[in-house]
Amino acid sequence: MRGITKGLLFVLALAGAASAAHAQTRPAVTSLGPNYPKTEMFIGNSFFYYNNGMPGQVSLLEKAADPEHKNEYRATMVTIGGSGFDWHDVESYFRPNAVGSYEFDDHNNVVFTKRDKIYDAAVMMDCSQCPIHPQLKSVFTEYAKKDADIVRSHGATPIFFMSWAYADKPEMTAQLAEAYTTAGNANNALVIPAGLAFARARQKQPELNLYQPDKRHPTLPGTYLAACTTFAALTGRSPVGNSYHAGLDEPMAKFLQETAWETVQDYYGK
């Protein structure tokens, strides 16, 4: 296994040297290739659904990167505000004619999904502090395995989404990175390093506000950064130069795309 890279140490150092020393586990799964997913269910909470939904932005990035196959990409949110892993009945989401059983095409025609495999992957996020909370981190570990096993039993790939630190608690970056990477390794699952992308962006451009006034939920640039990081992790492609900017100006979009790609390459040791 590769040692921790200089770039990742640099990002984790933003959370404080003491915290960084405990966040050196490297991810065992570093790619979803060669069978990259094209359809994903995003299971989580308000961190996903702010700004009209991060999953939708991921799908638009995917379609912009591969316009010839744009109709093959699909992303769906299943979210509960404030929820942790244990709030979601993941088994029920895969039942016949449940979540994602149909959609509408560009001409408003109903398109029914093949019943044998509704989604290629499920991207799952615990509550923002649950993985590191003294009373809840054991629940995170328990349900990471339970939910990953359920997703696999339905022929889909489980993926964990590493969320970001609160704006006023940067030490959470290293703690969440360690918790999610450990869970990913224990369940042979890819981890999307969105939290590390937030920390890197804040170091590079501290004047760019990624947070709502509550210091937790993302602004539009924050959601776009998370979407670009997710796109890079899911597809193995760089988001740099992608034509979908979520309404952001080109310089800002480019910065967030570059930050996402640097983070993913660094975290996966590529």
Contacts in CASP RR format, 6 or more apart in sequence:
PFRMAT RR
TARGET T0000
AUTHOR 0000-0000-0000
METHOD contacts of the structure
MODEL  1
MRGITKGLLFVLALAGAASAAHAQTRPAVTSLGPNYPKTEMFIGNSFFYY
NNGMPGQVSLLEKAADPEHKNEYRATMVTIGGSGFDWHDVESYFRPNAVG
SYEFDDHNNVVFTKRDKIYDAAVMMDCSQCPIHPQLKSVFTEYAKKDADI
VRSHGATPIFFMSWAYADKPEMTAQLAEAYTTAGNANNALVIPAGLAFAR
ARQKQPELNLYQPDKRHPTLPGTYLAACTTFAALTGRSPVGNSYHAGLDE
PMAKFLQETAWETVQDYYGK
1 26 0 8 1.000
1 28 0 8 1.000
2 26 0 8 1.000
2 269 0 8 1.000
3 24 0 8 1.000
3 26 0 8 1.000
4 24 0 8 1.000
4 26 0 8 1.000
5 266 0 8 1.000
5 269 0 8 1.000
7 266 0 8 1.000
8 196 0 8 1.000
8 266 0 8 1.000
8 267 0 8 1.000
9 20 0 8 1.000
10 203 0 8 1.000
11 173 0 8 1.000
11 196 0 8 1.000
11 199 0 8 1.000
11 200 0 8 1.000
11 203 0 8 1.000
11 263 0 8 1.000
11 266 0 8 1.000
12 19 0 8 1.000
12 20 0 8 1.000
12 23 0 8 1.000
12 173 0 8 1.000
12 174 0 8 1.000
12 177 0 8 1.000
12 196 0 8 1.000
12 199 0 8 1.000
13 20 0 8 1.000
14 170 0 8 1.000
14 173 0 8 1.000
14 199 0 8 1.000
14 200 0 8 1.000
14 202 0 8 1.000
14 203 0 8 1.000
15 23 0 8 1.000
15 165 0 8 1.000
15 170 0 8 1.000
15 171 0 8 1.000
15 172 0 8 1.000
15 173 0 8 1.000
15 174 0 8 1.000
15 175 0 8 1.000
15 199 0 8 1.000
16 170 0 8 1.000
16 171 0 8 1.000
16 174 0 8 1.000
19 171 0 8 1.000
19 173 0 8 1.000
19 174 0 8 1.000
19 175 0 8 1.000
20 174 0 8 1.000
22 174 0 8 1.000
22 175 0 8 1.000
22 178 0 8 1.000
23 173 0 8 1.000
23 174 0 8 1.000
23 175 0 8 1.000
23 177 0 8 1.000
23 178 0 8 1.000
23 181 0 8 1.000
24 178 0 8 1.000
25 178 0 8 1.000
25 181 0 8 1.000
25 182 0 8 1.000
25 185 0 8 1.000
26 181 0 8 1.000
26 269 0 8 1.000
27 181 0 8 1.000
27 184 0 8 1.000
27 185 0 8 1.000
27 190 0 8 1.000
27 191 0 8 1.000
27 267 0 8 1.000
27 268 0 8 1.000
28 184 0 8 1.000
28 185 0 8 1.000
28 188 0 8 1.000
29 184 0 8 1.000
29 185 0 8 1.000
29 188 0 8 1.000
29 189 0 8 1.000
29 190 0 8 1.000
29 191 0 8 1.000
30 190 0 8 1.000
30 268 0 8 1.000
30 269 0 8 1.000
30 270 0 8 1.000
31 190 0 8 1.000
31 236 0 8 1.000
31 268 0 8 1.000
32 121 0 8 1.000
32 157 0 8 1.000
32 159 0 8 1.000
32 190 0 8 1.000
32 233 0 8 1.000
32 234 0 8 1.000
32 236 0 8 1.000
33 236 0 8 1.000
35 120 0 8 1.000
36 234 0 8 1.000
36 235 0 8 1.000
36 236 0 8 1.000
37 119 0 8 1.000
37 120 0 8 1.000
37 121 0 8 1.000
37 157 0 8 1.000
37 234 0 8 1.000
38 62 0 8 1.000
38 69 0 8 1.000
38 72 0 8 1.000
38 73 0 8 1.000
38 74 0 8 1.000
38 120 0 8 1.000
39 72 0 8 1.000
39 73 0 8 1.000
39 74 0 8 1.000
39 75 0 8 1.000
39 118 0 8 1.000
39 119 0 8 1.000
39 120 0 8 1.000
39 121 0 8 1.000
40 55 0 8 1.000
40 58 0 8 1.000
40 74 0 8 1.000
40 75 0 8 1.000
40 76 0 8 1.000
40 119 0 8 1.000
40 120 0 8 1.000
40 121 0 8 1.000
40 122 0 8 1.000
40 123 0 8 1.000
40 159 0 8 1.000
40 234 0 8 1.000
41 75 0 8 1.000
41 76 0 8 1.000
41 78 0 8 1.000
41 93 0 8 1.000
41 99 0 8 1.000
41 100 0 8 1.000
41 118 0 8 1.000
41 119 0 8 1.000
41 121 0 8 1.000
41 122 0 8 1.000
41 123 0 8 1.000
41 156 0 8 1.000
42 48 0 8 1.000
42 54 0 8 1.000
42 55 0 8 1.000
42 58 0 8 1.000
42 75 0 8 1.000
42 76 0 8 1.000
42 77 0 8 1.000
42 78 0 8 1.000
42 79 0 8 1.000
42 122 0 8 1.000
42 123 0 8 1.000
42 125 0 8 1.000
42 161 0 8 1.000
43 78 0 8 1.000
43 79 0 8 1.000
43 88 0 8 1.000
43 90 0 8 1.000
43 93 0 8 1.000
43 122 0 8 1.000
43 123 0 8 1.000
43 124 0 8 1.000
43 125 0 8 1.000
43 147 0 8 1.000
44 77 0 8 1.000
44 78 0 8 1.000
44 79 0 8 1.000
44 80 0 8 1.000
44 83 0 8 1.000
44 84 0 8 1.000
44 88 0 8 1.000
44 124 0 8 1.000
44 125 0 8 1.000
44 126 0 8 1.000
44 161 0 8 1.000
45 79 0 8 1.000
45 80 0 8 1.000
45 81 0 8 1.000
45 82 0 8 1.000
45 83 0 8 1.000
45 84 0 8 1.000
45 125 0 8 1.000
45 127 0 8 1.000
45 128 0 8 1.000
46 79 0 8 1.000
46 81 0 8 1.000
46 82 0 8 1.000
46 217 0 8 1.000
47 54 0 8 1.000
47 125 0 8 1.000
47 128 0 8 1.000
47 163 0 8 1.000
47 217 0 8 1.000
47 218 0 8 1.000
47 226 0 8 1.000
48 54 0 8 1.000
48 55 0 8 1.000
48 77 0 8 1.000
48 79 0 8 1.000
48 125 0 8 1.000
49 77 0 8 1.000
49 79 0 8 1.000
49 81 0 8 1.000
50 212 0 8 1.000
50 217 0 8 1.000
50 218 0 8 1.000
50 223 0 8 1.000
51 57 0 8 1.000
51 218 0 8 1.000
51 219 0 8 1.000
51 220 0 8 1.000
51 222 0 8 1.000
51 223 0 8 1.000
51 246 0 8 1.000
53 77 0 8 1.000
53 223 0 8 1.000
54 218 0 8 1.000
54 223 0 8 1.000
54 226 0 8 1.000
54 227 0 8 1.000
54 230 0 8 1.000
55 75 0 8 1.000
55 76 0 8 1.000
55 77 0 8 1.000
55 123 0 8 1.000
56 75 0 8 1.000
56 77 0 8 1.000
56 227 0 8 1.000
57 223 0 8 1.000
57 224 0 8 1.000
57 227 0 8 1.000
57 244 0 8 1.000
57 246 0 8 1.000
58 75 0 8 1.000
58 227 0 8 1.000
58 230 0 8 1.000
58 231 0 8 1.000
58 234 0 8 1.000
59 73 0 8 1.000
59 74 0 8 1.000
59 75 0 8 1.000
60 244 0 8 1.000
60 246 0 8 1.000
61 227 0 8 1.000
61 228 0 8 1.000
61 231 0 8 1.000
61 239 0 8 1.000
61 242 0 8 1.000
61 244 0 8 1.000
62 70 0 8 1.000
62 73 0 8 1.000
62 75 0 8 1.000
62 231 0 8 1.000
62 234 0 8 1.000
62 235 0 8 1.000
63 70 0 8 1.000
63 73 0 8 1.000
63 244 0 8 1.000
64 242 0 8 1.000
64 243 0 8 1.000
64 244 0 8 1.000
65 231 0 8 1.000
65 235 0 8 1.000
65 237 0 8 1.000
65 239 0 8 1.000
65 242 0 8 1.000
66 73 0 8 1.000
71 105 0 8 1.000
74 100 0 8 1.000
74 103 0 8 1.000
76 99 0 8 1.000
76 100 0 8 1.000
76 119 0 8 1.000
78 88 0 8 1.000
78 93 0 8 1.000
78 99 0 8 1.000
80 87 0 8 1.000
80 88 0 8 1.000
82 127 0 8 1.000
82 128 0 8 1.000
83 127 0 8 1.000
84 126 0 8 1.000
84 127 0 8 1.000
84 130 0 8 1.000
84 143 0 8 1.000
85 124 0 8 1.000
85 126 0 8 1.000
85 130 0 8 1.000
85 139 0 8 1.000
85 140 0 8 1.000
85 143 0 8 1.000
85 144 0 8 1.000
85 146 0 8 1.000
85 147 0 8 1.000
86 139 0 8 1.000
86 142 0 8 1.000
86 143 0 8 1.000
88 124 0 8 1.000
88 147 0 8 1.000
90 122 0 8 1.000
90 124 0 8 1.000
90 146 0 8 1.000
90 147 0 8 1.000
90 150 0 8 1.000
90 151 0 8 1.000
91 150 0 8 1.000
92 98 0 8 1.000
93 99 0 8 1.000
93 122 0 8 1.000
94 118 0 8 1.000
94 119 0 8 1.000
94 150 0 8 1.000
94 151 0 8 1.000
94 154 0 8 1.000
94 156 0 8 1.000
96 115 0 8 1.000
97 115 0 8 1.000
98 118 0 8 1.000
99 118 0 8 1.000
100 113 0 8 1.000
100 118 0 8 1.000
100 119 0 8 1.000
101 112 0 8 1.000
101 113 0 8 1.000
101 115 0 8 1.000
101 118 0 8 1.000
102 110 0 8 1.000
102 111 0 8 1.000
102 112 0 8 1.000
102 113 0 8 1.000
103 110 0 8 1.000
103 111 0 8 1.000
103 113 0 8 1.000
104 110 0 8 1.000
104 111 0 8 1.000
105 111 0 8 1.000
117 154 0 8 1.000
117 155 0 8 1.000
117 156 0 8 1.000
118 154 0 8 1.000
119 156 0 8 1.000
120 156 0 8 1.000
120 157 0 8 1.000
121 151 0 8 1.000
121 156 0 8 1.000
121 157 0 8 1.000
121 158 0 8 1.000
121 159 0 8 1.000
121 234 0 8 1.000
122 147 0 8 1.000
122 151 0 8 1.000
122 156 0 8 1.000
122 157 0 8 1.000
122 158 0 8 1.000
122 159 0 8 1.000
123 159 0 8 1.000
123 160 0 8 1.000
123 161 0 8 1.000
123 192 0 8 1.000
123 230 0 8 1.000
123 234 0 8 1.000
124 144 0 8 1.000
124 147 0 8 1.000
124 148 0 8 1.000
124 151 0 8 1.000
124 158 0 8 1.000
124 159 0 8 1.000
124 160 0 8 1.000
124 161 0 8 1.000
125 160 0 8 1.000
125 161 0 8 1.000
125 163 0 8 1.000
126 140 0 8 1.000
126 143 0 8 1.000
126 144 0 8 1.000
126 163 0 8 1.000
127 136 0 8 1.000
128 163 0 8 1.000
128 166 0 8 1.000
128 216 0 8 1.000
129 136 0 8 1.000
129 172 0 8 1.000
130 136 0 8 1.000
130 137 0 8 1.000
130 139 0 8 1.000
130 140 0 8 1.000
131 137 0 8 1.000
131 140 0 8 1.000
131 175 0 8 1.000
131 176 0 8 1.000
131 179 0 8 1.000
131 180 0 8 1.000
131 183 0 8 1.000
132 172 0 8 1.000
132 175 0 8 1.000
132 176 0 8 1.000
132 179 0 8 1.000
137 179 0 8 1.000
140 179 0 8 1.000
140 183 0 8 1.000
141 183 0 8 1.000
141 186 0 8 1.000
144 160 0 8 1.000
144 183 0 8 1.000
144 184 0 8 1.000
144 186 0 8 1.000
144 187 0 8 1.000
145 186 0 8 1.000
145 187 0 8 1.000
147 158 0 8 1.000
148 158 0 8 1.000
148 187 0 8 1.000
148 189 0 8 1.000
151 157 0 8 1.000
151 158 0 8 1.000
152 158 0 8 1.000
157 189 0 8 1.000
157 190 0 8 1.000
158 187 0 8 1.000
158 189 0 8 1.000
159 189 0 8 1.000
159 190 0 8 1.000
159 191 0 8 1.000
159 192 0 8 1.000
159 233 0 8 1.000
159 234 0 8 1.000
160 180 0 8 1.000
160 183 0 8 1.000
160 184 0 8 1.000
160 187 0 8 1.000
160 189 0 8 1.000
160 190 0 8 1.000
160 191 0 8 1.000
160 192 0 8 1.000
161 180 0 8 1.000
161 191 0 8 1.000
161 192 0 8 1.000
161 194 0 8 1.000
161 230 0 8 1.000
162 176 0 8 1.000
162 177 0 8 1.000
162 180 0 8 1.000
162 181 0 8 1.000
162 191 0 8 1.000
162 192 0 8 1.000
162 193 0 8 1.000
162 194 0 8 1.000
162 195 0 8 1.000
162 196 0 8 1.000
163 176 0 8 1.000
163 194 0 8 1.000
163 195 0 8 1.000
164 172 0 8 1.000
164 173 0 8 1.000
164 176 0 8 1.000
164 194 0 8 1.000
164 195 0 8 1.000
164 197 0 8 1.000
164 198 0 8 1.000
164 199 0 8 1.000
164 210 0 8 1.000
164 218 0 8 1.000
164 226 0 8 1.000
165 171 0 8 1.000
165 172 0 8 1.000
165 173 0 8 1.000
165 176 0 8 1.000
165 195 0 8 1.000
165 198 0 8 1.000
165 199 0 8 1.000
166 172 0 8 1.000
166 215 0 8 1.000
166 216 0 8 1.000
167 210 0 8 1.000
167 211 0 8 1.000
167 215 0 8 1.000
167 216 0 8 1.000
168 215 0 8 1.000
170 199 0 8 1.000
170 202 0 8 1.000
173 195 0 8 1.000
173 196 0 8 1.000
173 198 0 8 1.000
173 199 0 8 1.000
176 195 0 8 1.000
177 193 0 8 1.000
177 195 0 8 1.000
177 196 0 8 1.000
180 191 0 8 1.000
181 191 0 8 1.000
183 189 0 8 1.000
183 191 0 8 1.000
184 190 0 8 1.000
184 191 0 8 1.000
190 233 0 8 1.000
191 267 0 8 1.000
192 229 0 8 1.000
192 230 0 8 1.000
192 233 0 8 1.000
192 234 0 8 1.000
193 229 0 8 1.000
193 233 0 8 1.000
193 263 0 8 1.000
193 264 0 8 1.000
193 267 0 8 1.000
194 225 0 8 1.000
194 226 0 8 1.000
194 229 0 8 1.000
194 230 0 8 1.000
196 263 0 8 1.000
196 266 0 8 1.000
196 267 0 8 1.000
197 225 0 8 1.000
197 226 0 8 1.000
197 228 0 8 1.000
197 229 0 8 1.000
197 259 0 8 1.000
197 260 0 8 1.000
197 263 0 8 1.000
197 264 0 8 1.000
198 210 0 8 1.000
198 222 0 8 1.000
198 225 0 8 1.000
198 226 0 8 1.000
200 259 0 8 1.000
200 262 0 8 1.000
200 263 0 8 1.000
201 208 0 8 1.000
201 210 0 8 1.000
201 222 0 8 1.000
201 225 0 8 1.000
201 255 0 8 1.000
201 256 0 8 1.000
201 259 0 8 1.000
202 208 0 8 1.000
202 210 0 8 1.000
204 255 0 8 1.000
204 259 0 8 1.000
205 255 0 8 1.000
208 221 0 8 1.000
208 252 0 8 1.000
208 255 0 8 1.000
209 219 0 8 1.000
209 221 0 8 1.000
210 218 0 8 1.000
210 219 0 8 1.000
210 221 0 8 1.000
210 222 0 8 1.000
210 225 0 8 1.000
211 217 0 8 1.000
211 218 0 8 1.000
211 219 0 8 1.000
211 222 0 8 1.000
212 218 0 8 1.000
212 219 0 8 1.000
218 225 0 8 1.000
218 226 0 8 1.000
220 246 0 8 1.000
220 247 0 8 1.000
220 248 0 8 1.000
221 248 0 8 1.000
221 252 0 8 1.000
221 256 0 8 1.000
222 256 0 8 1.000
223 246 0 8 1.000
224 245 0 8 1.000
224 246 0 8 1.000
224 248 0 8 1.000
224 253 0 8 1.000
224 256 0 8 1.000
225 256 0 8 1.000
225 259 0 8 1.000
225 260 0 8 1.000
227 246 0 8 1.000
228 239 0 8 1.000
228 242 0 8 1.000
228 256 0 8 1.000
228 257 0 8 1.000
228 259 0 8 1.000
228 260 0 8 1.000
228 261 0 8 1.000
229 260 0 8 1.000
229 263 0 8 1.000
229 264 0 8 1.000
231 237 0 8 1.000
231 239 0 8 1.000
231 242 0 8 1.000
231 260 0 8 1.000
232 238 0 8 1.000
232 239 0 8 1.000
232 260 0 8 1.000
232 261 0 8 1.000
232 264 0 8 1.000
233 264 0 8 1.000
236 264 0 8 1.000
238 257 0 8 1.000
238 261 0 8 1.000
239 257 0 8 1.000
239 260 0 8 1.000
239 261 0 8 1.000
240 254 0 8 1.000
240 257 0 8 1.000
240 258 0 8 1.000
240 261 0 8 1.000
241 254 0 8 1.000
241 257 0 8 1.000
242 257 0 8 1.000
245 253 0 8 1.000
246 253 0 8 1.000
247 253 0 8 1.000
248 256 0 8 1.000
END
